[in-house]
Every structure is written in C-alpha cells, then in structure tokens.
Amino acid sequence: MAKINDNYLKLKAGYLFPEIGRRVREFAAANPEAKVIRLGIGDVTRPLAPAVLKAFHDAVDDLATTQNFAGYGPEQGYDWLINAIIDKSYKPLGVELKTEEMFISDGSKCDCANILDIFALDNVVAIGDPVYPVYNDTNVMIGRTGEADEKGYYKGVVYLPCTEENNFIPALPKEKVDIIYLCFPNNPTGTVASKAELKKWVDYANANDCVIFFDAAYEAFITNPEIPHSIYEIEGAKKCAIEFRSFSKTAGFTGVRCGLVVVPEEVMGTTSTGEKYSFNKLWLRRTTTKFNGASYPVQRAAAAVYSDEGWAQTKEIIDYYMENARIIREGLKEAGITCYGGVDAPYIWLKTPGGMSSWDFFDKLLKECNVVGTPGSGFGPSGEGFFRLSAFGHRENVIEAVERIKKNLK
Ligand SMILES: *Cc1c(COP(=O)(O)O)cnc(C)c1O
C-alpha cells in the first residue's frame, strides 16, 4: 500500500475557523432574531476597482480573438506586469529591482508554502507567535519539525513571542536560526516595524547568514510615511531577504488570485559541499518546472492596478477600509478597551477586558453584542488574552458593531 506523508498527522486539526463557525451557528440557531455581524475573517468585501475590472473584461475579450489570443505565458509572469510593479511600487521607495528578480504567482499563500522547496530540510526556522498559521503548518507538512507540545509549539521550530511588552515586535532569536519569517504590517496584531527595527533584523540576518522571508501582504495599508513598505528599503536587505506581496488585500484579489515574490540575485545559500548558490536560480528552476503562470486576464487586471486610474481607485478602497479601522479603534477606546494596530494595518488587536481568555471574550462578544471576531489564542499561545477585529467589513455593519460594543461592554 502507498505510504502517506506522516508529517501531516502532526498537524493540529484546523481548529480556529471551524470552531468559530460552530459557535456562531449554535448561537444563531438559539437566537434566530439576532443580526450577527462578522468582523472575524480576513477577507475583503469591496468590489474590484472599475479600471481593474475593465482590464479584466478586455483581457477575456482578447481570448475570444485569433489576433489577441494568449496561451501559455512566461511561467514567472509577463514582463509588462513585473515592470509596472517595479516602476510604480518599488522605484518610488528608492528600491531598484531587475525584472528577473520578480516572480508573479497565483497568490501569496502558495508562495509562502512553495518557497520551502528550495531550502534544505535541516535549516532551522524562526516564526513569530502569534502568527499567520501558514508559516508554521507548511514547515510541519514538509517535515522540518517534530511533534507539537500541549501549547501547540512544534519541536525544532524557534518561536518568537510578540507581546504587549515588546510592542508585538519580537526580540532577535537567541539560538542559531537559518530562516526568519517576518510579517509587517502584521496579521494578526496590526503592528508595523520602523526602519530602525527592520535594520536590526537585516543586520542580524547578514551577520548570521540567515534568510528573511518578509511577508508584505498589507504594505498598501500603511498610512505613516515613516514606515517602510518593503524590506529592500533597508540597506543590505537584498543580500538576505525574500519578499512576498499579494494583490489580495491591496486590490481585492482574494477571489481573483495574484501574488508575487522578489528573490534578489544576491541572496545566497550554500550547497551541501559548501559552495555558494543563488536562491534566485533555484526559484526560477522551480517555478518553470512546477508552475505554468498566473492566468493572462488576471495578470492584465493586476497590471491595471498600476494605471493612474486604477491606482487612484484602489487607494480609495484602501481608504474605505482604513476609515473602518479608525471607527473600530476609536469606538473600542471609548468603550475602555485597550487596542493596538488599525493605523497602518486593517486589523485591530484588542486586549480582552479584565484578563478574560480569548475564547471567553469571543463568547461574550457574540452573546452580548452579536459580533464575531477572532480569538487571539488561535494564532498562537502568545495571542491568549487578545482578540482580532478586521476592518474589511461593510461600513454600516462596522458602525453598528461598534455602537453595540460601546453600549454593552462599557
Ligand atoms: C491574506 C494574507 C496573505 C495573502 O494570501 P493570498 O494567497 O495572496 O490571498 C499573505 N500573508 C498574510 C499574512 C495574509 O494575511
């Protein structure tokens, strides 16, 4: 009989969102008159920007003509999209990238998982806690870890607690690690890292021969002009960092699917015989073998985000979500609740009142306000006592949810 990949059995059952679903269904069944507002899931709600939609439609029409028909494109993405991103999104930051250093994909979740293919299994990884669960679980699946302990920490992984005490920015690891995951603006905590803080990580990575995986899925939500949008704004980062970006939150592509990875040519690893080798070459090889490119109309739609019209419309949608974030943040403060994030990120990370557990607060919020959020403990043990609200909802729902919280939780 064929053998399974046993590493999958080490995974804790996908507990967080199914458990939220179960509790909400149970509540709704018992309280059919309650209008439940969901500020839990990290999915967008606004339609695509009109200029993006038009480019998408036009590209579909291309496929209907012999003249403009597009079949297989380059596996790593079309140059017209890559160059638009470099010109509009990196050059203004003072970051120079070569076309060959950027790879277009069908989303960042896949990229974060697939990048592990080109790294040896005996690398040690450092992961934040709380964290986007994909970083942890993909390392378990590929076989880099042992079993989980009762807290949910897997053997062999170095966890970096992000707590109120360290402003949700982890301390440098004490043990020798080879790969460090960083996500700023952060999901779930909504925290951002200043240039000085990122410099600390880049210097550490270069001094200790580590590679940083920098997840910038939320860079478009940064409002403070001092906060870096890309890790390559930090000197030396091109020698040690791989950056992930996504159109999902930036341009409402969660259902359309498009992302990108930057693998600078200077990021090096060593072969088992001790020679230096470029990760860019490996990633190109992997991409051309295992992927056939993001779809043509999707890449056309993505390129339209960088047209003048598309850019302005996309910015308006982001402003809409950030106004939601402001409403939530200020409402929580009025209700006497301590909260973080929501200024340069679409997530508000609140401290549960009275030291309540994350799940107890979930139940209280659902019962007393009919509002659904996400328990912080679901993102890792250090998330206990915290709770995530998302700013991706409809405005009228956000306003009503905040009114209910102010009325019932004060
Ligand atoms: C939403 C999100 C992504 C984007 O995933 P896609 O697969 O591109 O939709 C990446 N990283 C984090 C932390 C996210 O929250």
The ligand as an SDF file (V2000), in Angstrom:
LIG
                    3D

 15 15  0  0  0  0  0  0  0  0999 V2000
   -4.0790   37.3930    3.3070 C   0  0  0  0  0  0  0  0  0  0  0  0
   -2.6360   37.1430    3.5810 C   0  0  0  0  0  0  0  0  0  0  0  0
   -1.7710   36.7770    2.5530 C   0  0  0  0  0  0  0  0  0  0  0  0
   -2.2460   36.7160    1.1200 C   0  0  0  0  0  0  0  0  0  0  0  0
   -2.5990   35.4640    0.7010 O   0  0  0  0  0  0  0  0  0  0  0  0
   -3.0740   35.2320   -0.7900 P   0  0  0  0  0  0  0  0  0  0  0  0
   -2.8050   33.7780   -1.0090 O   0  0  0  0  0  0  0  0  0  0  0  0
   -2.2570   36.0920   -1.7040 O   0  0  0  0  0  0  0  0  0  0  0  0
   -4.5290   35.5550   -0.8530 O   0  0  0  0  0  0  0  0  0  0  0  0
   -0.4370   36.5850    2.8410 C   0  0  0  0  0  0  0  0  0  0  0  0
    0.0350   36.7320    4.0850 N   0  0  0  0  0  0  0  0  0  0  0  0
   -0.7610   37.0980    5.1010 C   0  0  0  0  0  0  0  0  0  0  0  0
   -0.1730   37.3060    6.4390 C   0  0  0  0  0  0  0  0  0  0  0  0
   -2.1200   37.3000    4.8850 C   0  0  0  0  0  0  0  0  0  0  0  0
   -2.9100   37.6380    5.8990 O   0  0  0  0  0  0  0  0  0  0  0  0
  1  2  1  0
  2  3  1  0
  2 14  2  0
  3  4  1  0
  3 10  2  0
  4  5  1  0
  5  6  1  0
  6  7  2  0
  6  8  1  0
  6  9  1  0
 10 11  1  0
 11 12  2  0
 12 13  1  0
 12 14  1  0
 14 15  1  0
M  END
$$$$
